[in-house]
Amino acid sequence: MTNIKIKAVDIYHAEKSISNEFYINHFKDQGKDISHFLEIMGRKDRFVIDNERENSLTMGIEASNRVLKKAGLTGKDLDMLVFTSQVPEYVIPTNALLVHHAIKGKENMVVYDMNANCAGMTIAVEQVSRYMMSNPHMKRALVVGSDNLSLLSSPEDTMTYSNFGDSSSAIILEKTEEDTGFIDSIVDVHSDTDNRTCVVYPEKGLSQTIKGNGQGKSMLWIPFDGRFVLPQVYKMFEKVLERNNLKIEDIDHFCLSQFALTLLQEIQDHYHIPEEKIIFSGDRYGYTGTSSPFMAFHEGIDSGKIKRGDKVLFWTIGGGYQLATMLFKY
């Protein structure tokens, strides 16, 4: 039976590390106390771009080169390349095309960008896995997730400015006959008037931003309680487990959205999941958007917690909102 396995994963993050102390003092000068907020989000440090050299594209290229080296491959060994970002450096040409050039990919490759906001990389891995299973000519694919979120942050906004980090993750998927790899997934979209406009960029739309001489360059973020998604999350988990004859106890590790530590803790408490099964990396990297669950996945592997043969459940949320749950046997 043909399966799609995760051959390798690697990451790259901005060089400058900033601790909570900087943001606490920054907002204290504005008369705001964000100490409790940072505890809720689970932040300690984050890496933020502070130079003119780096952006979502350069981080994606670096992560791609790292994962290729780790896997012992070159760009010529790939049949597909998907770049996911909600802060793409370019709209034309695709960033994927520029990554393809940087890694010296071969001519006959499927190459494109995809944006599903913070759910982008998870949905891309899901779609690429399913496509590879149905296409006999696809042996290997590279999926890259990269967000320069600090670029959109307002120094007056506690959520975006103190919460975001800049990073990229790259993963190589490979066709195999081994009993491992992609198991199943569910992607749901939920759009309603209460939540679809809570997070917007550009605030007035691209056309009005350009015509208005670049007004509204920061992300609009209207505070909301992310716990409203949990009933739907539980339904997704239970559905994907049930149709694969699995129970929550059968999952070895959970690589979930690193948006807020409290969300992970509520999921953990709901299912009585042991602490060691929940991978949290948001205290080191901040919230990194599209790469978020894969930063945790890399952390789990790098720390020795996640091993070959382990069943891993990925979950994340994208603005609007859309939810993605995915099961892999690593």
Salt bridges, closest charged atoms under 4 A:
ASP10 OD2 - LYS70 NZ 3.46
ASP10 OD1 - HIS298 NE2 3.51
GLU15 OE2 - ARG53 NH2 3.33
GLU39 OE1 - HIS36 ND1 3.84
ASP50 OD2 - LYS16 NZ 3.80
GLU62 OE2 - ARG66 NE 3.07
ASP79 OD1 - LYS106 NZ 2.63
GLU126 OE2 - ARG130 NE 2.92
GLU174 OE1 - LYS5 NZ 3.98
GLU174 OE1 - LYS7 NZ 3.78
GLU174 OE2 - ARG140 NE 2.61
GLU178 OE2 - LYS5 NZ 3.12
ASP179 OD2 - LYS329 NZ 3.48
ASP184 OD1 - ARG130 NH2 3.16
ASP184 OD2 - ARG243 NE 2.56
ASP225 OD2 - ARG227 NH2 2.71
GLU266 OE2 - ARG227 NH1 3.49
GLU299 OE1 - ARG284 NH1 2.70
ASP310 OD2 - HIS253 NE2 3.49
